[in-house]
């Protein structure tokens, strides 16, 4: 009996998992989602993971995947080479997105696995990995687009100027056509919100297009009341992600002056890794602190009175907005963010799209303790009821294996628990929030617990 047949006799299925980044640690949007997906599949199946390494530290992180995967292939990805491939593809009529991740080494690895393993399913995360899924020999092919990335490119085109805007528009239209072809060709396609589904299938013709959201981690203990906190306004997110960059620049330049004038002692915390040069420059503004990467965002949220999500390009699901609501912090966001979360304005959060209205909403929460507590609790209840990792990942596993018709019943529950903070850690955060001459970040001691990465075994 050949090796190919021997591997197929296992009662556990064989799944090929393809991701454009190492799905560990779960410290940013796409990696949070792929981490939970991979762990859920690995609980019942043999998972073979192929991914790209776009940061040196992720080479070590890739080694951690062996805890869940039968085999792991992590291939270095060069941004400069990707740009050359993307430029050449655009001239040939292709898409920047798929060309940037076109890698002979990845194709060779998939061919090697094809020769020895009969895959029950191959699942690709994002459109850029779809070509590899089509190359793999598998009984079932599943694509998780997560967001409709084509819409992001078109949004960039609308807000851009000159040649860059034209390039964005071309990529958006080409990628949109490719995404819709994938929806038609794959056995199942997954998106993260109903809004993304409507973009890809406005007529509702594809019953193989599924909506599976993310979950959120809920605090294991009662958290400090938002109304009892000083007027600290916090924005959390990857600070090199263009929608986040444009959003916080808009808030700091057009909204923040009005808030500062109306709320004495107000502080703005900008928390997130890799802040762009323009974001770092915001630390020169009065009352503004730019932290850069931090071990955990939770202590910052727990010392905040108000969380904000001022994103005018809001596609997919705003994970950091979910985390803010889960920490019982009232959220002020644009209507696009509210729609992505399935939240009702003036019930689960406050919304505004222009600078004057956004400032007014933040000021209302800073001045009124009852209003602050009301939206803190309403937002928490919304995410607790609708964003459960266990339920979402059971649905995901069913779609991957073609069993979604069985409709697995899952009790809603807290998917993970966050370890509690110590008074010393809270004090460290408080030091960072103390007024300084220029609002520049003070160096903070590392917390004694790792809030974000500590997970119990599945």
N, C-alpha and C positions, 0 to 999 in steps of 0.2 A: 504493500500500500504506500503510495507516494506521500511526500511531506505535505503537499497541498491538501490531500484527503484527510490525513491525520489531524491537521489543525481544525478541519471542519467538523470533526466528530465531537468536539467539546460542546457541552450543554449551554455554555455561555456563548453569546454571539461575539463576532469579531467586528469591530467598528473602527473605521479610519476617521480620525478627527483632524481637521485642517484649520489652522488659524494663522492670521498674518502677524500676530505677536505671540510671544510666550504667554500662555494663559495662567501665569502666576508671577508675582503675588497679585491678589485682587485689589489693586490700588488705583485703578482708573476705570472709566466706563466700560470699554470693550473687554478688558481683562477681568473685571468683576463678573460679567456675564459668562464669558468662556470658562472661567474657573469653576463656577457652579455647574455649568453644563458638563464639563469633563468629569467632575467628581460624581455627578449623578449617573452618567453612563457607565463609569468605571465600577459603580457599586453592583452592577449586574452583568457586565460584559467585559471582554478583553478589548482594551482601547489602544490603538496605535496612533500616536500623535506626531504630526509634522507641522512645524511652525518656523517662523523667521525670528531672528534675533536682531533687534534694531538698537539695542543699548548694550554696552559691554557687561554690565551687571546682570543682564538677563541670561547670559551664558551659564552663570551659577544657578539662576532661578530655574532654568530648563532642567537641570539635574534633579531638582525636587520633584519633577513630574513623574519620575520613576516610581514614586510611592503609589501612583494610581494607574500608570500605563504599562502595558507589556513591553512596548518599545517606544523610544522617543527619537525623533530626528529634528534637530534644531540647526538651521542654516543661517549664517550671517547675511544680513541685508544691508547694502550700502546705499545711502540716500543719493550720493552723487551719481552712481551708476544707474540708479532707478530713474533719475531725472533725464539722463541721456536716452534710456530706453523709452521713457514716456514721450519725449520730444519726437523721437523717430516714429513712434506709433501714431502720434497725432498727424504727422505728415502723410502717413499711409492710410489715414481714415479710421484708425483704431481709437481706443480709449486710454487716457492717461492712467486710470485706476488699475486696469488689468495689466498693462505693459510694465508698470512700476514693479510689479511682483512676479514678472515672468522670469523664471530661474531654471536653467538646465539641471542644476544639482537637485532641485526639488522634483523635477520630472523623472530623473533617474531613480530617485528613492522610491517614488510611487511605482515605477515599473518593477523595481526589485521586490517590493511587497506583492505586487500583482502576480509575480511568478510563484510565490509560495503560500499566499494566504487567500482564502475565499472570503471576502468581506460580505457580511450581511447588510451593512449600510456604510455609506460614506457621508459625512456631514461637514460642510464647509461654512466657515464664518466669514461673511462679507463677500461682496461681488468679486473682489480681487482674487479670491481663492476658488471661485467657481470653475475655472478651466481645469484645475487639478482634480476636482471632484468628478468632472466628466471623463477624465483620463483613467480614473481608478476603476477596477473591475469589481462591481458591487451589485447586489440584487436591488438595492434601493439607494437613491441619491436625494439628499436633503440639503437645502441651502438656507442658512440664517442670514438674511440681509440686514437684520436688526433695524437700521434706518434706511430710508430711501436716499442714499447718498447723492443721487442725481439731483434731488431737490436742493441739497446744500450748495452744489455747484451753481445751480440756477439762481439761488439766493445771493451767492457771492457776485454773480454777474450783474444782478440788479443793483447792488450796492457799490460795485467797482466802477472803474473808469478806463477808457482807452483800450490798449491791446490786451491787458490783463482781463478786463471784463469780457472781451470777445472770446478769449481762450476759455474762460470759465463757462461761458454760454455754450460753446461748442462741446466741451466735455460733458456738461449737464445733459444736453440733448442726446449725445451718443450713449452716455451711460444709462439714461432713462430707457432707450431702446433695448440696450443689453439686459437691463434688469427685467424688463417685461418678457424678453425671450427666455430668460432663466425661469421665470414663473411658469411659463408654458412647458418647458422641457424637463424640469426637475419633478420628482415624485411628490415632493412637498417643499414649500418655501415658507419661511417664518419671518415675521416682522414683530416689532416690539410694541406698537400701538395701533389702535384702529385708524388713526390719522395716516400712518404710513401705509396701511392697507388700502385706504381710499385713494392715495396717490398712485399706487401701483395697479389697482384694479377698480377704477371709478365706477364701472358698470356691474361689479359683483359677479363676474363670469367665472372666476376660478375658485372652485371649492377646495383646492389644494393649497390655498394661501391661508396661513394660520397666524393668529395674533397671540403671542406669548410674552408677557411683560417680565421685567425683573422683579426681584423681591427686595426687601430691605431688612436690615438688622435692627431689632428693637432693643432699647436699654433694658437691662435685667433688673434695674432698681428704679425707684422714683428719682427723677432728675430735678435739679433746682428749678424753681418757678422762673419763667422768663420775665415776668413782671417784677421779680425781686432783683433783677440784674441791672447794672449800670447801662446807660444808653450806648451800647456797643452794637454796631451793625456789621454783620459778617457775610462775606461772599466766599464760597468755597468752590474750587474747581481747578482743573489743569490750566495753568496760566500761560501756556503756549498754544492753546487751542483757539483758533481764530474767533469763533463766536463768543467765547469767554473774554478774550482780550478786548474785542470791540464793545462788549457789554459793560465791562467794568470801567473802561475808558469813558464811555458815555455817562455812566453813573457818576464817576468821580468829577468829571468836568461840568456836567449840566445839572445833576441832582444834588450832589453832596453839598455845594455851597448853601443851598436853601435849607437843607437839614441842619447844618452846623449853625446857621443863623437862628433857627427856631428852637434848637435843642442844645442848651449850654452843656459843654463837656462831652458831646457826642464823639465817638471814635469809630473809625472805619477799619475793619480787619479784612485784608485780602489774603486768603490762605490757599496755597496750592503750589505745586512744583513748577520748576522751570519758568518763572515769570519772564515774559518778553521785556525787551528794553523799555518800551513805553510804559509797561506796568510797573517796573522797578522805579521808574521816574515819578510815579504817583506818591512814593514815600516822602517826597519833598513837600507835599501838600499838608497843611495843618490838620492834625488829628488822624492821619492815615498811616497805617502800619502794613507793610508788605512782608510776609513771613518767609516766602519761599517754601521749599519742601519741609514738611513736619512729620514726625513719626505717626501722628494720628490727628485727625480733624476734630474728633469728638470733644476733647477738652475745650477747644475754641468755641464750638457750638454751645456747649453747656455754660459758657460765660457770656453768651450773647443775649441781648434782648430781642433783636430782630435779625432774621436771615433774609437775604435778597437773592433774586435770580433775574437780573436785568438783561435777559437775552432776547435780542430782536431776530436772531436766526436761531430758532429752537426746533430742532429735528430730533426724532427719537425720544428717549426718556431721560430727563435730567436727574441723574442718580444723586447728585449732591443736594438737589432740592428735596428729594425723598428723605435723605439722611437728616436734613434740617427739620423736616416735619416730624420724623421719627424721634428726634431729640426734644420734641415739644417746644419748638421755636416757631413763632408766627412768621409766615413767609409773605413777602411782597415780591411779585413776579409779573412778567409781561403776560398778556393773554395767550401767547403761543406756548409758554411753559405750562400754564394752567390747562390748556387743551391737551398737551402731551401727557399730563398726569391724570386726566379724567377728573379734574377738580372743578368745583363750581365756584366762580368768583363771588366774593362777599359771603361765602359759606365756609369753604375750606381754607381760603387764603384771600389776601387783598391783591388786586391787579391794577396795573396802569401801563400805558404805552408811551406817554409823553412825559417830559421831565417834570413839569409842574405837578401833574397828577401823581407821579411816582413819589416825589418828595412829600406830597400831602399825605399819602398813605403811610410812609415811614414815620412821619411826624405824629400822626394819629396814634400809632402803636407805642411810640416813645412817651406820649403824654397820658395815655389812658391804661391803667393797670387792668381793669375789667376787659377792655377790648383786646389787650395783649393776651390775657389768659384764655379768652374765648376762642381766638383763632389758633392759639397754640394747641388747645385740646381738640378742636375740630380737625386741624391738619393731621394730628396724631391718629385720630380715629379713622380718618380716610386711608392713610397708608397701612395701618394695622389690618384693616378689613380687606384691602384690595391688592396688597403687594407682599405675598407670602412666598418665600423661596421654595418651600417644600412642594406647594401646590403647582407653582409655575414649572419647576423642574420635572415633576411627574408628568405633566402635560407634554413637556418637551421630549422626554424619553419615549412617550407613547407615539408622538409624531415621527420621531427618528426611526422607530421600529415598525411603523405602519399599523399601530394598534389604537389610534386615536378614537376609532369608533366605539371602543370599549368604554370610554368615558370614565376613567378611574376616579373614584371618590376619595378625596383627601380632606381631612379635617383641617380647617384653618388654624394655624398656630404660629407662634413665634419661630422663625426659621433658625435663628442663631441668637446667642446672647452676647452682649458686650460686657467685658469684665469691668468692674466698678473702678472709678478713679479714687485716688487717695487724696486726703486734704493737702498733702505736699504738692501733688501734681496741679491741683486747682490753684494753689498759691503761686506756682511757677507761671501759670497762664496769667494770673492777676498782675504779676510783675511786668509782663509784656504789655498789659493794657494801661499801665500808668502813664500819665502824660509825659512827653519828652519835648525837647525844644523843636525838633523837626519831624517828629512822628516816624522816625526810622526804627526798624525792628531792633529790639534788644536781643542779645543772644540768650537762648533758653536752654536750661538743662533738659536732658532727655527724660521722658516719663519713666516711672518704674515698671509700668505695664505696657504691653503693646495692644492697644485697643482694637486695631483693625485686622491683624493677621491671626489672632488666636481663635481657632475653630476646633470644635470637638469632632471626633471621627464620625463619618457617616454611618 
